[in-house]
Amino acid sequence: MARGPSKKVPATRAPAAAPTRAPAAAPTRGARAAGSVAPPLPLAETLAEARARIDGIDSQIQSLIAERAGWAQRVGKAKGPLKAAIDYYRPEREAQVLRRVLDRNDGPLSDEVLLRLFREIMSACLAQQEPLKVGFLGPEGTFSEQALFKHFGHSAHGLPLSSIEEVFQEVEAGHADFGVVPVENSGQGTIQSTLDMFLSSRLKICGEVELHVHQFLLSRSGRLEDIERVYSHAMSLAQCQAWLRGHLPKAEKLPVSSNAEAARRARHADDAAAIAGESAGHVYGLKVIAGPIEDRPDNTTRFLVIGRELFHASGHDRTSLLVFVRDQPGALFNVLRPFAEHGVSMNRIESRPSHAGLWQYAFFIDVSGHVEDAPVKRALAELGDYAADVKVLGSYPVALL
């Protein structure tokens, strides 16, 4: 249909829009998140007006957070007279909420930033009842502590413990609601001491955390030429061995129980250094000599969240199993076959001495899905025909980022 002649725009009004173009293809969610910028301010809007709008938005955000906290309180009351924060915590529900946050994100903030913001909001709302008590491999400043805060938020109460075994013990005794323990590194493989604890522990895996690990060389003086010995956890020393060969070939390398313990020792002498996370330097007053110094830029450590019960399915889960096989030909093949036949993907398998007898082994197996999922249920039902024993270590949400 033909249009009439356009009207003249008065001088006091904004200029007419530019002629329209053919619409471009819509960018993907990731592209929008990475490349989006704030829209240009209208010509008549001043900096003071923009700041006033931001203040108004901040007020709305604060009101909505308070409203969310109020509804969280109502949820707690609806559950009845529960005794502790752990009674209110549901990791599968948190995973579902955070996945929706990521699905809605069109930028300009990154997925990582939004995930961290919403994690802290949920952590603060949960802590209204009572903060969760979470054990981790201490002291303060370790990567395990970073993993704790990434998963539970800073409103959780961290309990620094001296060993992975002690983390298990404190959770089993009820002194901690949950524990966070390292289980594998992308470059150095499995932390065997963690796997071995599951051979006898009754605890369950309730979640997982993937943490990008950046190693720094820290010391009191901050001078590389002063360093004669380097403290760190054995796995961190291994993650930085090429850098150490190139820059400190003559320095003594001394493994200790944790990177934070390394930082504690290094703060007492100018000729000592620690390899640890940057946060350990802040905690123990050390200067950064160099970093990141890890040999692989994609250096990532996977942590497990351990607790006393299994939780329901979140919709995107992983199940960890401990399988003891019978000593007979084709035993392992027969154990793995039901997963393939029922379309269950296997993510990981590793053997460890079972501690039940000489040269007897158990297999740690990770599969996709939850024990409540029908394909996993059917596969597990058939395992009994071939395995001497099957222990479900946990079904838990897959790490988000």
KEDREN-433415 format. One line per field, with one value per residue (C-alpha): y, x, z; residue in three letters; residue number from 0. Coordinates in pm, 1 decimal, padded with zeros to 6 digits. Each point is the difference from the previous one (the first is absolute). Layout:
BEGIN
north	[Y,...]
east	[X,...]
up	[Z,...]
residuo	[ALA,...]
num	[NUM,...]
//
This chain:
BEGIN
north	[00000.0,00344.1,00240.2,00374.6,00257.0,00004.9,00282.4,00255.1,-00063.2,00306.2,00126.0,-00063.9,-00373.5,-00279.5,-00064.7,-00265.7,-00352.2,-00109.4,-00210.6,-00358.1,-00274.5,-00364.9,-00172.6,-00169.9,-00355.5,-00009.8,-00059.1,-00302.9,00035.2,-00038.3,00262.3,00248.2,-00062.3,00056.8,00296.9,00189.3,00355.3,00238.4,00184.2,00364.2,00255.7,00209.9,00345.3,00174.5,-00222.1,00139.6,-00181.3,00101.0,-00149.1,-00323.3,-00026.7,00064.0,-00288.0,-00228.5,00098.2,-00086.9,-00336.6,-00071.3,00070.1,-00241.6,-00268.6,00038.0,-00024.6,-00311.9,-00164.6,00075.2,-00146.1,-00311.0,-00039.0,00027.7,-00276.1,-00212.9,00041.3,-00112.5,-00310.5,-00076.5,00037.4,-00219.1,-00280.4,-00001.2,00021.1,-00111.8,-00007.2,00123.4,00177.6,-00332.0,-00078.0,00298.6,-00058.0,-00166.5,-00009.3,-00125.1,00302.6,00241.2,-00158.8,00045.2,00368.2,00070.9,-00174.4,00229.3,00299.5,-00112.6,-00068.3,00352.6,00176.9,00222.0,00214.1,00229.0,-00181.9,-00337.3,-00332.4,-00029.0,00338.0,-00061.5,-00347.4,00142.5,00275.0,-00237.8,-00255.3,00267.1,00104.3,-00360.1,-00050.3,00307.0,-00103.3,-00349.9,00139.0,00174.9,-00330.5,-00088.3,00000.2,-00333.5,-00137.8,-00131.3,-00173.1,00045.3,-00075.5,00297.0,00221.0,00316.5,00096.9,-00345.3,-00081.8,-00219.9,00312.8,00172.1,-00300.5,00015.4,00365.7,-00062.5,-00273.1,00121.6,00376.8,00212.0,-00027.6,-00361.7,-00055.3,-00168.6,-00238.7,-00029.7,-00353.4,-00152.1,-00291.4,-00152.0,-00282.5,00252.2,00163.2,-00338.0,-00062.3,00337.2,-00043.8,-00357.9,00114.1,00278.9,00278.7,00126.2,-00005.7,-00056.9,-00029.8,00107.3,-00222.6,-00002.5,-00309.5,00059.7,00250.0,00044.5,-00039.1,-00216.5,-00244.4,-00142.0,00085.1,-00356.7,00081.4,00130.7,-00312.1,-00226.9,00166.2,-00113.4,-00364.4,00009.6,00323.5,00009.3,00356.0,00091.2,00234.2,00289.9,00227.2,00084.8,00318.9,00072.1,00267.2,00155.6,-00007.4,00270.2,-00046.8,00287.6,00011.4,00194.0,00114.7,00247.7,00201.9,-00028.5,-00058.8,-00308.0,00012.8,-00054.7,-00334.8,-00317.2,-00224.0,-00022.1,-00138.7,-00124.7,-00291.2,-00284.8,00034.5,00374.4,-00063.5,-00246.0,00250.6,00253.2,-00227.3,00142.6,00357.5,-00102.4,-00172.0,00312.9,00260.4,-00172.6,-00311.6,-00004.3,00080.9,-00278.0,-00108.0,-00097.0,-00155.1,00089.2,-00082.3,00296.9,00313.2,00218.0,-00189.0,00076.3,00369.9,-00013.9,-00143.6,00237.0,00310.4,-00071.4,00023.1,00212.3,-00296.8,-00205.1,00018.6,-00167.7,-00108.2,00075.5,00192.9,00377.5,00008.6,-00183.4,00287.0,00244.1,-00215.0,-00048.3,00332.3,-00127.0,00178.1,-00142.2,-00078.6,-00155.0,-00142.9,-00168.6,-00261.5,-00323.1,-00191.0,-00043.0,00306.1,-00217.8,-00130.0,-00102.0,-00192.2,-00184.5,-00006.8,-00214.3,00117.4,-00277.2,-00038.2,-00255.0,-00060.6,-00030.1,00277.1,-00008.2,00047.1,00349.6,-00086.5,00000.3,-00231.5,-00234.6,-00324.1,-00135.4,-00371.8,-00228.3,-00347.0,-00309.9,-00259.4,-00377.3,-00152.6,-00169.4,00042.4,00293.5,00138.2,00365.2,-00038.3,-00147.9,00287.7,00267.0,-00167.2,00089.2,00371.2,-00021.9,-00207.1,00251.7,00308.5,00127.2,00189.2,-00079.4,00309.7,-00154.3,-00327.6,-00066.6,-00301.7,00003.0,-00277.9,-00102.5,-00055.0,-00318.3,-00234.9,-00027.2,00102.2,00066.2,00316.8,00225.9,00225.8,00359.3,00076.3,00327.3,-00016.3,00258.5,00019.5,-00046.9,-00324.6,00102.5,00006.8,-00311.4,-00090.7,00021.8,-00200.4,-00278.3,-00011.6,-00017.9,-00279.4,-00212.8,00069.6,-00231.2,-00299.1,00080.8,00212.2,-00124.5,00329.7,00337.3,00312.3,00320.4,00276.2,00273.8,00154.9,00375.1,00300.3,00035.0,00302.0,00308.6,00188.5]
east	[00000.0,00141.4,00081.2,-00072.6,00278.5,00205.5,-00047.4,00269.6,00178.2,00010.5,00349.4,-00048.8,-00057.3,00251.1,00090.4,-00189.7,00135.4,00231.8,-00152.1,-00050.0,00227.4,-00062.2,00013.5,00331.2,00009.3,-00055.7,00324.6,00029.5,-00044.5,00374.3,00080.0,-00241.7,00142.9,00354.4,-00053.2,-00302.5,00047.1,-00235.2,-00227.6,00093.7,-00171.1,-00275.5,00126.7,-00214.1,00116.8,00277.1,00254.3,-00189.9,-00321.4,00182.2,00134.5,-00346.8,-00132.4,00277.5,-00091.2,-00361.1,00095.4,00220.9,-00296.0,-00215.7,00270.1,00032.8,-00375.9,-00017.2,00284.7,-00180.3,-00318.8,00189.2,00146.3,-00351.7,-00126.7,00299.8,-00106.8,-00351.4,00139.9,00188.6,-00313.6,-00195.6,00247.9,-00082.0,00216.8,00329.2,00311.9,00287.2,00093.9,00068.0,-00372.4,-00072.2,00277.0,-00090.9,00285.0,-00224.7,-00229.5,00297.1,00136.5,-00336.2,-00019.5,00355.0,-00055.3,-00295.3,00222.7,00242.2,-00280.6,-00137.9,00335.1,00024.4,00286.0,00172.1,00112.5,00168.6,-00146.2,00270.3,-00084.4,-00376.7,00049.9,00213.1,-00254.3,-00295.0,00201.8,00070.8,-00366.8,-00107.9,00277.6,-00110.0,-00366.8,00080.4,00219.7,-00305.2,-00080.6,00358.2,00319.8,00103.1,00317.1,00233.2,00332.4,00289.5,00369.9,00154.0,00140.4,-00160.0,00103.8,-00005.4,-00162.2,-00239.6,-00124.4,-00046.4,-00202.5,-00211.4,-00093.2,-00063.0,-00251.2,-00158.2,00059.4,00170.8,-00286.2,00099.7,00224.4,00324.8,00178.4,00371.1,00127.6,00344.1,-00059.6,-00246.0,-00057.4,-00097.6,-00250.2,-00172.1,00010.3,-00152.8,-00287.4,-00064.2,-00005.3,-00247.9,00237.3,-00013.3,-00308.0,00205.0,00361.3,00192.9,00287.5,00214.4,-00036.8,00187.1,00205.5,-00015.8,00376.8,00110.2,-00288.0,-00175.5,00054.2,00024.4,-00049.2,-00349.7,-00102.4,00137.2,-00222.4,-00310.1,00101.6,-00103.7,-00200.0,-00379.3,-00010.1,-00162.8,00106.5,-00248.0,00162.1,00308.2,00198.4,00240.1,00255.0,00245.4,00324.1,00262.6,00328.0,00218.7,00350.7,-00023.8,00260.5,00062.1,00259.4,-00153.4,00343.1,00065.0,00376.7,-00052.4,-00177.7,00183.2,-00298.6,-00361.2,-00289.1,-00325.6,-00239.0,00151.9,-00261.4,00063.6,00372.9,-00076.6,-00227.6,00286.8,00300.5,00092.9,-00004.8,00206.9,00259.0,00033.6,00009.2,00102.9,00194.5,00218.6,-00268.1,-00111.2,-00360.9,-00177.3,-00350.1,-00235.0,-00361.6,-00155.9,00089.8,-00118.1,00232.0,00277.0,-00085.7,00005.8,00350.5,00129.7,-00095.7,00270.6,00309.0,00120.0,00165.0,-00324.1,-00290.8,-00337.2,-00198.6,-00362.2,-00303.6,00013.8,-00250.0,00250.0,00240.8,-00260.4,-00073.6,00365.2,00146.3,00217.0,00098.7,-00046.9,00332.5,-00152.4,-00324.8,-00196.8,00276.0,-00194.0,00124.2,-00349.1,-00221.8,-00312.3,00108.7,-00323.2,-00066.7,-00324.6,-00131.0,-00273.0,-00258.0,-00057.1,-00295.8,-00205.2,-00289.4,-00099.4,-00207.9,-00260.7,00068.2,00060.9,-00045.8,00370.4,00184.2,00292.2,00013.8,00317.0,00026.7,00242.8,-00009.5,00172.6,00034.4,00014.6,00332.2,-00103.6,00065.3,-00185.0,-00103.7,00058.2,-00156.6,-00312.2,-00017.5,00021.6,-00233.2,-00331.5,00084.2,00060.6,-00313.6,-00219.3,00155.6,00177.9,00321.1,00304.0,00207.3,00285.6,00138.3,00294.2,00117.4,00132.4,00106.7,-00316.3,00169.6,-00207.6,00282.9,00332.1,-00018.8,-00371.6,-00126.5,-00303.6,-00107.7,-00111.8,-00242.4,-00175.1,-00305.1,-00241.1,-00339.5,-00152.5,-00080.0,-00367.5,00024.4,-00148.5,00301.6,00240.3,-00238.4,-00021.7,00377.1,00063.7,-00256.5,00195.5,00337.3,-00090.2,00040.5,00366.7,00134.9,00083.7,-00125.7,-00121.0,00006.3,-00170.2,00234.4,-00235.3,-00225.5,00047.8,-00032.6,00271.7,00224.5,-00138.5,00318.6]
up	[00000.0,-00093.2,00281.0,00006.0,00002.7,00315.4,00246.4,00070.5,00331.2,00228.4,00086.3,00368.4,-00043.5,-00054.3,-00365.2,-00188.9,00004.2,-00278.8,-00280.0,00109.2,-00127.5,-00060.6,00339.9,00074.2,00125.7,00375.2,00185.9,00219.0,00375.5,00053.2,-00264.9,00154.9,00345.0,-00119.9,-00231.0,00134.2,00125.1,00175.1,-00249.0,-00070.8,00220.8,-00164.1,-00094.3,00262.0,00284.3,00217.8,00212.6,00312.9,-00139.2,-00088.7,00354.0,00138.6,-00210.1,00130.3,00357.1,-00070.2,-00146.6,00303.7,00225.4,-00198.0,00009.6,00377.3,00047.2,-00215.8,00191.0,00328.0,-00147.8,-00110.4,00348.8,00144.9,-00226.5,00096.5,00362.1,-00091.8,-00168.6,00320.1,00210.9,-00240.4,00058.6,00369.7,00311.6,-00156.6,00211.6,-00216.7,-00321.7,-00170.5,00023.4,-00226.8,-00253.6,-00330.2,-00255.3,-00279.8,00044.0,00000.2,-00318.2,-00174.8,00104.0,-00119.2,-00334.0,-00062.4,00080.5,-00270.9,-00249.6,00048.7,-00031.5,-00309.0,00134.1,00046.3,00318.9,-00055.0,00111.9,00267.3,00150.6,00009.4,00142.3,00280.6,00077.2,00024.3,00197.5,00262.8,00013.5,00058.8,00254.5,00198.1,-00011.2,00125.0,00279.8,00150.9,00167.3,00092.2,-00211.5,-00143.6,00160.1,-00271.0,00063.6,-00242.4,-00027.5,00182.1,00119.4,-00140.6,-00350.9,-00164.8,-00332.3,00197.2,00178.0,-00336.7,-00120.3,00317.4,-00062.4,-00369.5,00085.3,00326.4,-00008.8,00263.6,00249.9,00070.2,00301.1,-00106.5,00236.9,-00092.0,00070.6,-00017.3,-00239.4,-00244.4,00249.2,00266.9,-00237.0,-00038.3,00374.4,00093.7,-00245.4,00115.0,00363.8,-00078.9,00099.3,-00360.9,-00223.3,-00314.1,-00107.8,-00309.2,-00114.6,-00317.9,-00216.4,-00327.9,-00196.3,-00376.9,-00037.1,00292.7,00032.9,00304.7,00366.0,00124.7,00368.1,-00076.5,-00192.6,00270.8,00262.6,-00188.4,00039.2,00365.3,00043.3,00010.2,-00134.7,-00330.5,-00278.0,-00012.5,-00256.1,-00201.9,-00060.0,-00285.6,00088.3,-00244.7,00197.6,-00042.5,00186.3,00120.5,00142.7,00326.5,00250.6,00278.9,-00191.2,-00347.0,-00161.6,-00212.0,00059.1,00376.1,-00034.3,00106.4,00083.2,-00117.5,00205.5,-00150.8,-00018.8,-00202.1,-00273.8,-00035.6,-00028.5,-00278.6,-00174.6,-00010.9,-00058.7,-00341.1,00132.8,00303.1,-00220.8,-00208.2,00279.2,00325.0,-00106.3,00313.7,00258.3,00234.1,-00059.7,00322.9,-00007.5,00288.8,00090.3,-00183.2,-00192.3,00286.6,00233.4,-00250.7,00019.8,00379.5,-00004.2,-00267.3,00197.2,00259.0,-00225.7,-00291.5,-00172.5,-00008.6,-00242.5,-00036.5,-00303.0,00076.9,-00111.8,00002.0,00287.9,00223.2,-00054.5,00127.5,00306.9,00099.1,-00109.2,-00286.7,-00320.9,-00347.8,-00168.9,-00311.8,-00124.9,-00123.0,-00029.4,-00061.0,-00302.4,-00152.2,-00052.6,00033.2,00342.6,00178.0,00320.2,00064.4,00357.3,00153.4,00251.9,00254.2,00235.6,00186.3,-00242.8,-00363.7,-00157.5,-00275.1,-00371.2,-00135.9,-00368.2,-00094.1,00235.2,00040.5,00200.5,00160.4,00071.6,00180.1,-00156.6,00136.7,-00275.7,00027.7,-00102.1,-00323.2,-00375.0,-00153.6,00339.0,-00084.9,-00345.3,00157.9,00250.6,-00270.7,-00250.6,00174.8,-00019.5,-00375.1,-00058.1,00185.3,-00160.4,00312.5,-00078.3,00211.7,00085.1,00195.5,00131.3,00229.1,00197.0,00355.5,00240.2,00182.0,00340.4,00021.3,-00092.6,-00179.2,-00368.1,00016.0,-00165.5,-00002.8,-00284.8,00040.3,-00282.8,-00088.4,-00227.6,-00137.0,00169.5,00345.0,00179.9,-00024.8,-00383.1,-00162.8,-00221.3,00295.8,00217.2,-00257.8,-00049.5,00374.9,00038.6,-00248.0,00163.0,00287.0,-00231.1,-00068.1,00288.5,00348.0,00145.3,-00129.3,00214.7,-00118.3,00116.4,-00108.7,-00264.5,-00028.9,-00235.9,-00261.0,00063.3,-00172.8,-00088.6]
residuo	[MET,ALA,ARG,GLY,PRO,SER,LYS,LYS,VAL,PRO,ALA,THR,ARG,ALA,PRO,ALA,ALA,ALA,PRO,THR,ARG,ALA,PRO,ALA,ALA,ALA,PRO,THR,ARG,GLY,ALA,ARG,ALA,ALA,GLY,SER,VAL,ALA,PRO,PRO,LEU,PRO,LEU,ALA,GLU,THR,LEU,ALA,GLU,ALA,ARG,ALA,ARG,ILE,ASP,GLY,ILE,ASP,SER,GLN,ILE,GLN,SER,LEU,ILE,ALA,GLU,ARG,ALA,GLY,TRP,ALA,GLN,ARG,VAL,GLY,LYS,ALA,LYS,GLY,PRO,LEU,LYS,ALA,ALA,ILE,ASP,TYR,TYR,ARG,PRO,GLU,ARG,GLU,ALA,GLN,VAL,LEU,ARG,ARG,VAL,LEU,ASP,ARG,ASN,ASP,GLY,PRO,LEU,SER,ASP,GLU,VAL,LEU,LEU,ARG,LEU,PHE,ARG,GLU,ILE,MET,SER,ALA,CYS,LEU,ALA,GLN,GLN,GLU,PRO,LEU,LYS,VAL,GLY,PHE,LEU,GLY,PRO,GLU,GLY,THR,PHE,SER,GLU,GLN,ALA,LEU,PHE,LYS,HIS,PHE,GLY,HIS,SER,ALA,HIS,GLY,LEU,PRO,LEU,SER,SER,ILE,GLU,GLU,VAL,PHE,GLN,GLU,VAL,GLU,ALA,GLY,HIS,ALA,ASP,PHE,GLY,VAL,VAL,PRO,VAL,GLU,ASN,SER,GLY,GLN,GLY,THR,ILE,GLN,SER,THR,LEU,ASP,MET,PHE,LEU,SER,SER,ARG,LEU,LYS,ILE,CYS,GLY,GLU,VAL,GLU,LEU,HIS,VAL,HIS,GLN,PHE,LEU,LEU,SER,ARG,SER,GLY,ARG,LEU,GLU,ASP,ILE,GLU,ARG,VAL,TYR,SER,HIS,ALA,MET,SER,LEU,ALA,GLN,CYS,GLN,ALA,TRP,LEU,ARG,GLY,HIS,LEU,PRO,LYS,ALA,GLU,LYS,LEU,PRO,VAL,SER,SER,ASN,ALA,GLU,ALA,ALA,ARG,ARG,ALA,ARG,HIS,ALA,ASP,ASP,ALA,ALA,ALA,ILE,ALA,GLY,GLU,SER,ALA,GLY,HIS,VAL,TYR,GLY,LEU,LYS,VAL,ILE,ALA,GLY,PRO,ILE,GLU,ASP,ARG,PRO,ASP,ASN,THR,THR,ARG,PHE,LEU,VAL,ILE,GLY,ARG,GLU,LEU,PHE,HIS,ALA,SER,GLY,HIS,ASP,ARG,THR,SER,LEU,LEU,VAL,PHE,VAL,ARG,ASP,GLN,PRO,GLY,ALA,LEU,PHE,ASN,VAL,LEU,ARG,PRO,PHE,ALA,GLU,HIS,GLY,VAL,SER,MET,ASN,ARG,ILE,GLU,SER,ARG,PRO,SER,HIS,ALA,GLY,LEU,TRP,GLN,TYR,ALA,PHE,PHE,ILE,ASP,VAL,SER,GLY,HIS,VAL,GLU,ASP,ALA,PRO,VAL,LYS,ARG,ALA,LEU,ALA,GLU,LEU,GLY,ASP,TYR,ALA,ALA,ASP,VAL,LYS,VAL,LEU,GLY,SER,TYR,PRO,VAL,ALA,LEU,LEU]
num	[0,1,2,3,4,5,6,7,8,9,10,11,12,13,14,15,16,17,18,19,20,21,22,23,24,25,26,27,28,29,30,31,32,33,34,35,36,37,38,39,40,41,42,43,44,45,46,47,48,49,50,51,52,53,54,55,56,57,58,59,60,61,62,63,64,65,66,67,68,69,70,71,72,73,74,75,76,77,78,79,80,81,82,83,84,85,86,87,88,89,90,91,92,93,94,95,96,97,98,99,100,101,102,103,104,105,106,107,108,109,110,111,112,113,114,115,116,117,118,119,120,121,122,123,124,125,126,127,128,129,130,131,132,133,134,135,136,137,138,139,140,141,142,143,144,145,146,147,148,149,150,151,152,153,154,155,156,157,158,159,160,161,162,163,164,165,166,167,168,169,170,171,172,173,174,175,176,177,178,179,180,181,182,183,184,185,186,187,188,189,190,191,192,193,194,195,196,197,198,199,200,201,202,203,204,205,206,207,208,209,210,211,212,213,214,215,216,217,218,219,220,221,222,223,224,225,226,227,228,229,230,231,232,233,234,235,236,237,238,239,240,241,242,243,244,245,246,247,248,249,250,251,252,253,254,255,256,257,258,259,260,261,262,263,264,265,266,267,268,269,270,271,272,273,274,275,276,277,278,279,280,281,282,283,284,285,286,287,288,289,290,291,292,293,294,295,296,297,298,299,300,301,302,303,304,305,306,307,308,309,310,311,312,313,314,315,316,317,318,319,320,321,322,323,324,325,326,327,328,329,330,331,332,333,334,335,336,337,338,339,340,341,342,343,344,345,346,347,348,349,350,351,352,353,354,355,356,357,358,359,360,361,362,363,364,365,366,367,368,369,370,371,372,373,374,375,376,377,378,379,380,381,382,383,384,385,386,387,388,389,390,391,392,393,394,395,396,397,398,399,400]
//
